[in-house]
Structures are given as structure tokens and as C-alpha cells.
Amino acid sequence: RSGANFPAGSASLSTGLAMWELLLCALVAAASDDGLPAALSAGAFNVTASSLKQRLATHKGALLLGFSSADCRFCRSYEAGYYLYASSEPPVPLARVDAEREKSLAARYDVTSVPAIVLVTESGRRWQQYRGSHEPGALAAYARSRVSPPVLVLQGGLEAVEKLVSAPRAEPDVLAIGFFRDPDGDEADELEDMHDLSVALRAARPDAPVTVARVTLTNSELQILKERRWLSRTPSAVIWVGPEQEPRAQAKLDEAPENGASLSQWAMRKSLPRVSWLTEANFHTYAASELPMLLVFVDPDEPHRAEREALERAAPEFDGKVVFVLCDGIKFRYRKIALGLTDDSLPAMAMNTKDEHARYPYEGTDPVSSHSAVRGFITNFLSGRLSPKMPEDRVTPQRTAPPPSGPTTMEGRGTYTPAKAQGLDLVLNITSDDAEDVLGDVGRDVLLLLYSSVQCGQTCLEQDLYFSRAASRLVALGVSTVRTCRLDLATHALPPSLPVPLHTLPIVIVLPAADKQPPFRFLEGDMKPKRLLYFLQHHASHRFELPENPHLDREQNVMWHEQVAQLPEERRQRAIEGLQQEVF
């Protein structure tokens, strides 16, 4: 099928020509004029909020929910892979959900963008949003690992272990094996620890298949593994990551792990690949390790083998202390800037830490592709010799004075006239040409409205009025650290650094000064001025205060109190409670 996206490696799910012919015929029948398969055209069946319970009951209590939207062109490029998965006798059926129509299901499973995959198990009592590759092989491996028992019991001792270890594994795959001599006696407590480790690993690695097993060894088998340096005694847990045949790490189950970490923390940190490619989906998996993250930004269209080799040489020395990742310096341009790398040169290197205000850009003279540059940069960081660059963090105090009574010139932003309710002159209309610079400004928090002057009609018009009112109130309250912008998608394309799924419009996003990268902060539900202001305050890097009823000016707020005072007690109490800030 011309134009269809067939994921690499998907042929492993079907080796016969007949399968490809069936796939092609199905996609041709369901394809749209632009050459992509129709949305929601692949999968075992569709589900709704009302039918989900019954579908779970007829499929052993487990389903993969594939959320998409008829208006999401990007989602349609995944349909060929979903078809291959659904046609391969998958371990868990793929049920499709129209995220636009089934908003209650999307909210239940925390789906804020599409396409999204959610694994629901135990008849709906447990669920996890999948963060890995949507290729059919990766989906199958993930689903299979999640519906298998938490801890597989290996029969056959060392021979069974060797068979499991030698089985093919992809880069993110995780294998953990617990080795015991007396699991029903002196080591029974540690047997429970293996179950806890399995639960923790599955929760911490939503991007990868996780297999956890245990085995009982004879004395001779234990001696063999000692000689291989897999472990020194039982009870021990050993972890393999990716296709490596040698273990990544081992820990004694009856002793506390290194560096004071819990067993679950140790397992999660050791389960990460030594060097990997960073994506929007797996970023928070790496961040959850609570370790500093060394990011090397590269141009994906240019060779970057030397940069990867430099990281691979350094990674073993700093294992458990630093996470090493490569990432697309074009796509992640905002994060690159936020970390202090303000020019456009690639490759570039910086340290990402839990302190979102501290910046550690590499400014050395040796190339990023050299082992000495990588090792020296990390050593200086860990030893404290590397001083962070701290961006200016201004705090805007609460403004109690009334707004100006006449026109007020706003530097670079036109003229603010309080009597003009729309306030559209305070909202910057950005274009494809200046969007990267405006949205990527690390000195300002950005409140952005994405809309279409052609497609979303009255809904976008109403939101435009709410948005401009919020912009007016920010100026009246003296908040100078926020830039309010809007982008008309009918006439301008999204910048490459803002990969936002556009399945519904309008969309409101906040881009904090200290973090311009996915996952983006979307405002959902009510988008009226009061909620816009509290949403912005909650996510902004630069702190500012808001008064009660921040969407009202001084006179309007006085009138509000006069009106509320005349209400019956119960209604008056509800109105007072409504003054509380929104929770995000």
C-alpha cells in the first residue's frame, strides 16, 4: 500500500505472503485519500465506557485499549502496525477507543494525547499507560510480560536459567532472576522480596517488557554461577537489560542494596539501558530513577556513532550514579535551551537534574564525541566542582492597586486600555516564522492558545474571548513574566519543537520558562479566565500571586461581594467556597 507505515521488524509476526496480502487489502479498503489508513480501522473490536466491562469479562479480564481520534492524522500512521498486532494471535486483544467520543474513558486512564495505549488487567482493577514503541513486536512483548505471573518459577535449575537468558531480547527489555537454595525455608522472606521487586519493576518501566523469574539451585549449579561471577551466594537477584548476555547487576536479597536505596529503587535504576535514545514517551521513566541525566543532543540525520561510543565507554564507571541518553537536538530544542545550551550547534551536552532551575551545560573545548570530555564533565559535576548556571527567578508580588484608568503603553506589546474588554492587543499572534523563538524563550513562561479561524467556529471564538480576558488581567495585576500568545493553525503550521496532537481545538498549553519540553501541560475542561489564570500560576516557573476572583477587576469584585451577601446562607457559603483556587 503506497504511503502506509509498516514498522521495522514487524514481519516477525507474520512470515507468509498471504498475511501481507490480507493486510494490504484491508488497508486499501479502509484508507483515506491521503494514503493513510482510516483512524480506528485496526484492532479486534471497538469499546465504549458502557461495553468495556463486558468485553473484559469475555477476554480473561485483560485488554489493550488503543486510544485514537478520527481527526488525528498522525494517529492514522500507526494503523498498519496495529493491524499486524491484532492479526498475530496477540497475548492480549487490542480494543480501540475513540478518544473524542469516549472522553470519560480517556479521563479514567489519564489519556491526554493520542495515540495512546493503556493495558487494563484484573477485569479493570489495574491499568498502566504503555510508554514504549507502538511497533507490533514491542506491543506483543510488553503485553505478554504483563499478563504472565509476577514471578515465573523455573523448573530445571541452571539449564532453565540459561535458556531464558539466551532468549532474544530487545534493547529496553528487562529480565530479573532470583536465585535460591531454600525458598521454602530460611529464604522464604526473600521470596516475598522477589514478588515485590516484580511489582515495582512493572510499575517503574511502562516502556518495556519486564520478565521476573526465580529458580532453586543445587550446590554444584551455585558453584558454576560463582565462577561466572553472576552471584556470590543465595538468595540473590540478578538483572539483565536488553540483548546483553552478561548480567547488568546483582544484589543479595537479605542485605540492603548499595547507596542506601531500597530493593525496588536498585532494581529500577539497574533496569535502565546503559545508553539509550530519549523520547517523549520514556523521558519520565528515566527521570523517575531520581539520578542525574546526561543528555547528548545530536542531529538524527547526521552520524552520531562517535558520541554514542563515548557514552558507552563512560557508562560502566558511573553506573548507578548517572543516566546516559542521546536525544534528537532538533525535536528537543526547547529542553536543550532550557539546560543552558542557547546556540543551535550540535552535538551538545548538558546535565539534567531534579532542580529545574539549575543549568549544567557543557562548555569545554574537547568535542562531545571524546571520552575524556564526557568523563571529565561527569566527574566535575559529581564532585561539586561544576557550578550551576541559575536563571533569574523573579517573583511578582500581588498587586492591590486598581488597574490604570486610561490607556497604558506596554513595552513591545501595544497599548492596554482597561475599558476594552477583549484585550486582543495584549495577545501576541505568532506565526510559523517566529514561533520557535517566542515559545522557546527561557526567560518567560508562555501561555499558548492553539486554534483555527476556519475549522472550530464558535468554540474557538468563545475561547479567544476568555483567553484575551486572562491576558488583560495578567497585565492589570502586574504579572510581567508571562507572554500570552495564540497560533492560528488554519494559516500557520506548528513548529517542529511543539509536537502536539491536534485531535481537538482549541487547545491551551503552558510552556514554563524552565521546561519547554513534552509532556506538555494542557488545560482540559472549563477554559474560562479564572481557571486559565490558576492553571498558569500552578505551572509557571516564575512565581506570582493572584487575588481572590482574579478574573474580576477591583470594581467587579466589590459588586460580586455585594451580590453574594444578599444570597441565602447555603448559596452564600457555596459562593465563598468557590473562591478557593483550582486544583491541577
N, C-alpha and C positions, 0 to 999 in steps of 0.2 A: 504494500500500500504506500504510494508516494506520500511523503510527509509524515507518516506515523513514526512515533518514537519507540523503538524496540530496545529495551535496556540491555546493556552489555552483560553477557553471561547468562541471559535468560534461556538460552537453548538447552541448558541442563535440565529444565523442567519438561522438555518435550523434544525427543530426538527424531521423530518421524516427520516426513514431509506432509503427511495428512494433517498433522496438528497445525502447521503453518498455514496450510490451505484453509482450514477451518477458521483460524484467526483472521486471515485476510478477508474472507467472505463476510465474517461478522462485522469487521470494522468498516468495510466498504458500505455495508448496508446501513450502518449507524453513523457514518461520517458526515461532517458538515462541509459546506462549500470551501472552507479554508484548508481542507485536507486533514484536519484533526478529527479523531473520533468524537462523537457526541458525548456530552457530560453524562455521568452516571449510567453509561451504557454497558459497563463491565461489572461482573460480580455475580454472586449466587442469587441474590434477591435484594429488594429494597425493604427498608424497615422504617417505621414511624414510631413515635412515642407510644402509641396505643398498641402496636403489634410487636414491640421489642420483647416483652415478657414471654409471649407465646413462642416467638422464634428461638429464644434462648432455651426454652423448655424442650424444644424438638431437636436441638443441636448440642446436647450434653452440657448445657449451661455456659457455653463459650462462643463468642463471635468476635471477628474483627469488624469494626464499624469504619467504613470508608466515607468520610465526610467530603462533599464537593458541592458545587453550585453550578446551575445551568449557565450562569453569566460569567463564569471564571474560565477564560480561555487557557490560562496557564494550567489549570487542573486537567483539562482535556488531553494534554500531552502525556498524562500518566495512565490513560485508559488502556493502552495496549499492554502495559505491564500488569495492570490489574486483571485483564482478561487472561493472561498467561497464568497468573497465580490461581485464579478461580477455576481454570480448566485442568489443573495438575493434581487433582485429589489432595487438596491442601489439608494441613493438620487442623485448621480452624476455618470455617466458611467466612468469606468476605461479604458482608452485608453493606449495602450502600445507603447513605443518608443524604437527603437534600438539605444542606445546612440552612438555606434561605427559608425553606418551608418549615423545617423542624428546629426552630430556634430554641425550644425548651430542651431538646436533646443536646444541642450544641452547648448550651449553658451548663447542663448537668455534667458534661465531660470536659468542661473548660476549653472548648474549641473556639479560639478567637480568630483563626485564619484557616484557609483551605488551600490545598488539600491537607487533610489530617487523617491519621489512622489511630483508632482507640481500640485496645484489646479489653473486652469485657469478659470476666470469668466468674465462676461460682454463682451462676444464674443472676448476675448483676451486682453481687455484693462487693466485688473487687473490680477495679479497672485501672488501666495505665495508658497514657497517651504515648504512642511509639515515636521515638525521635531519630530513628535510623533511616537508611536508604529504603526507598519505596520499590526498588527492583524486586521482581518476584522471588528470586532465590533468597534474598535477605529477609523478605517478609516471612517466607516459609520457615527459615531457620529460627527467626525470632519467635514466631507463634508456636513452633514445636517445642522450643525450650521453655516457654511459659506454661504450657499445659501438661508438661511432664511432671512427675513427682518432684517436690522441692529438693530431695536428696535421693539420687539413684543408688541402689545397693548393687555393687558389682560382685558377681559370682565368678570365681575362677582365679582370684588373687592377682598376682603380678601380670599374668597373661591378659586378663581383662583390662588392667590398667594400661598396658602397652597398646592394646587395640584401640582404646578410647583416645589416648594421647596422639596416636598416629593418624587418626581420622582427619580428613581435610577440615580446616577452619579458615574463615576469612579474617581480615585484619582486625575488626573490632571484637571478634568472638572471645568469650571468656570461659575457661574451664578451671574448676576448683575441685580438688580431690582431698578428702580426709582419710588419713592412714591410721589404722588402729590395730592393736593386738588383742584387746579385751573390751570390746564395745558394750558387752552386756554386764560387765563387772566394774573394775576400777575406773574405766574410761567412759562410763555411762553419761556423766555430766558433760564431757567434751562432745559426746554425740549430739546432745542438745545444742551445743555451740555451733555445730555444722549446720543444723537446721536454721538457726538464727542468721548465720552467715549467708545462707542461700536467700533468705527473705530480704536481707539488706542489699545483697548484690543485685537482685532483680529490681528492687526499687531504685537503686542508685544508677543503674545502667539501662535506661529506657531506650537507648540507641543500639543495643547489641543483644545477640543471643547469649544466654548465661546457662551453663550446664554445671551442676554441682553433684558430686558422687562421693561415695565412701567405700572403703574396702578393708577387709581384715587380712592381715599379712601373717605368714609363717615366719619363724626366726630366720630361715635361710633367705626368704624374699626380702625381709628387712635389711639383711646384711648386703644384699645386692644393691638396694637403693641407697644405702650408706656409701657404698663405693662409688656410685654415680653422683653422690653429693646432692641428691634430691632432698634428703632429710637426714637428721642425725638420730632421731628416735621417734617413738609414737607416744601420745597422739599428736599428729601434726597435720596442718593444712598446707597444700601446695597449689600454686596458681600458675596457669599458662595463659598467655594472651596472644591472640592471632595465630598465624601458622607456625610459630616457634615450637620446636620440639623440646627445647630445654626449658625448665621452669623459670618463671619470672621471679618468684619469691616463695619462701616457706616460713611458716610460723608454728611454734609449739602451742598447742591449744590449751595447755594447762599453765601457761605463763602469759603475762601481759606483753603485747606487741611492742615494737620499738617506738621510741619518741613519745611514749605515753598515750598513744592512740588506742581506741577501742579496737576489738577484733573486726567489727564492721567497717570502721574507718580505714584500718590497714588494708582490708580486702578491697575496698572501693578504690583506694589510691593505687594499689598494685594491679588492679584490673585494667587500668588505662594503658593504651599502647605507648611505648616509649616516645615515639614521634608519630604524630598523626596530622591529618588535614582538618582544619577547623571549619565548621559550617554553622549556620543559624540553628540547626536542629540540635547539634551536640555541644554547643557552647556552654550551656548551663550544666551539662554533665561534668565537664572539666572544671567549671567554676565551683561546683559542689564539693570538689576534693579539698577546698579551702587551702590549696597550695598556690604559691606564686606561679603565674603562667608566662612562659617566654614565648612571645609571638614573633615570628619572622614573616613579614609581609613580602609577597613576591607577585610578579606578573605571571598569571597562569599560562599565558600564551608564549612565555619565554622559558628556556631551560632553567630549572632550579634544582638540579640534582646535587650540585656542589653545596647548596645551602642545607639540603636535607642530610647529606653526609656529615656536615659539620655538627648538626644537631644530634645525629645518631652516635657520633664519637663522644659527645659530651654527656649524653643522657645517662649512661650507666653510672658515671661518677656522682651525679646528683639525683639518683633515683630516690623517690620518696620526699624530695625537698623542692623540686621544681617540675612543672608540667611543660613539655615541649610540643609546640604546634606550628605548622605552616598555615598560612591563610592567604586568600585572594586579596591583594592590596588594592585592587580596583573596587571590588564589591564591598570590602570592609574599609573603605576610605575614611569614613567618619570615625571609626574606632581608632584608626591609625593617627588621625589628627588629635583625637581626644587623649591619646597617650603621649602627646608631645612631639610627634613626627609631623611637622607642619608643611614640609615641602612634598612634592609629588614624586621624588626619586624612589625607585625600587631596585633591589630589595632593601628593606629597612627592618630594624629590630627594636623591640621595646618590652618592658616587663609590665604585666597586668597584675594588679594586687587587689585585695579586698577594699583598700582605701581608694575610692573612686576619684578622690581629689589629688592624689599623689601621682606624679608622672615620672616614669623612668625610661626615657628614650635613650637608645644607644647613639653616642656622639663620637665614638672613637674613629681612628684613621684606618685601622685594618678593615678589610672587607668583611661583610657579614658572612660570607661563604668560608671564612677561615676558622678553624677550630680554636685558635688562640683568641680570636675576637669573642667568640661565644663563651668560652671557658672563663676568660678574664672578666667579661661583663657580669656573668652569674656570680663569680667569686666576689667581685666588688659589691654586688647587691646583697648577698647573703652575709657578708662581713660587716655591712653597715657603712662601708666607705663610699657608697654611691648615694649622694644626696638627692632627694626627690625635688622635682620642679612643682611648686604648688601654684595653681592658678588663683587669680584673685577671686575671693568669695565675698561678695558684697551682700549685706543684709539690709533690705529695705524696711525701715520702720513703718509701723501703722500710721496712716495719715488721718488726723482727726479734723483738720481744717476743711471747710467746704470747698468744692471744686471752683475753678475760676468762673467768673460771671460773664466774661466775654471771650472772644477768640484768643487762643494762645498758640504761638508758634512752637511747633515740635521739631527739634533739630533732625533733619533728614526724613521727616515723616509727614510733612504738610502742616495744616492748621487744624487745631482741635477747637470745635465750637460746641459747648455743652448743650445748647438748645437743639442741635442737630442730632436726632435720636439714632439715626442709622450708624454714624461713626465709621462709614466705609473708608473715609480718607485715612483712618488710622490702621487699616489692614493693608499690608503690602501685597500687591498682586505680583507673584513671582512667575517666571517663565522657564522654559527648558534651558535657556542660556544662563540664567543666574541662580537656579535652584540649588546647585551643588554648593556654591559659596554661601548663600543665605542660610540654608538648612544646616550646613556643616560648621557654622560659626560657633567655636567652642567658648566664646565669651558670653553667649546668650542662650537662655532657654527659648525654644521655639514652639509656639502653638500653631499647628498647621491644620487648615481645612482643605480637604480634597473634595471637589465637587465637579459637576458637569453642567454647563449652561444649556445643554441640549437634551440630555437624557433623563435627569431626575426631577425636573419640573418643580412643583410646589414644595416638595420635601426639601430640596436644596435651597429654594428661596427662603423658606422659614429658617433653616439653619444659618443661612447667610445673615439674617437679621439678628438672630441670637448671638452669633459669633462677633458681629460688629459691636453689639451692645457690650459684650465682655471686653472687647478691646478698648471701648470708651471708658469702662470702669477701671481698667488697669491704669490708664493714663490719669484718670481723676484721683486714683489712690496713690499716685506717685511711684508706681512699680516700673522702673526703667530697665530691668534686667531681662525683660521678656520681649520677644519680637513675635507679633501675630501676623500670620501670612495665609494666603489662600492660593491654590493652584487649580486652574480650570482644565480638567482633563479632556474637555471637548476640543481644545485648541493647543494643548501642550502635553508632552509625554512626561511620565515620571522619570526622574534622574536614575541612573544605574545603581546608585548607592542607596536607593529607597525602594527595595523590592517588596512592596506592599500588595497583598492580594486584593483585587478590586471587584469583589463579588457583589458588594452593595455600596451605594453612595447616598448621602455624603458620609465621609469618614473624618473624624477628628483625632489627631495624633499629637502627643507632646514629645519633643526631642530635647531631653535635658542637656545642658551645656557640657556635662561631664560624661555623657554616654549617648552617642548618636546612633548606636547600632541595634539590630534586632536582638531579642524580640521587642517590637515596638509597643508603646503604651497607647492603646486605643480607648477612647471613651465610648461606652456602649449604653444603650437605653436613652434616658432623658438627656438631651443636649442643650437644655436651657441655660441662660447666662450664669445663674447661681452655681449650678453643677459644673459648668465649664471652669469657673474660677477656682472651685475647690479641687477639681481634678488637676488643674495646672499647679496649684500650690502643693499638692501631695507629691508630685513627681519632679518638680523643678529642682535644679541643683542650687540655684541662688535662692535663699530663703526670703520670704516676705510674709507680712501679716495681713489678714483680712478682717474687716469688722463684721458685726452681725449684719445679715442681709446684704452681702457685698454687692449684689446686683442692683441695689437701690441707692440713689443719691441721698444726701442728708435730709432734704425736704420730704422725699418719698418715704424714708424710713420713719420720720416723725408721724406722717399720716398713717403708716402701717400700724404703729403702736396705738394711735388713737382709735383706729378701727377695731383692733384686737381687743382693746379694753371694753368695748361695747358688746362683745360676744358672750354667750353663756359660758359658765365655768369650764365645762368639759371641752368645748371647742376652743376656748382661750388657751387651755393647757396644751392641747394638740398643736396649736399655732406656735406657742413658746418652744415646745419640743422640736418643732420644725426648724428652729434657728440653729440646731446642732449641725456641725459640719458633716458633709457627706463622707462616707467611708469607702475607700478604694483598696 
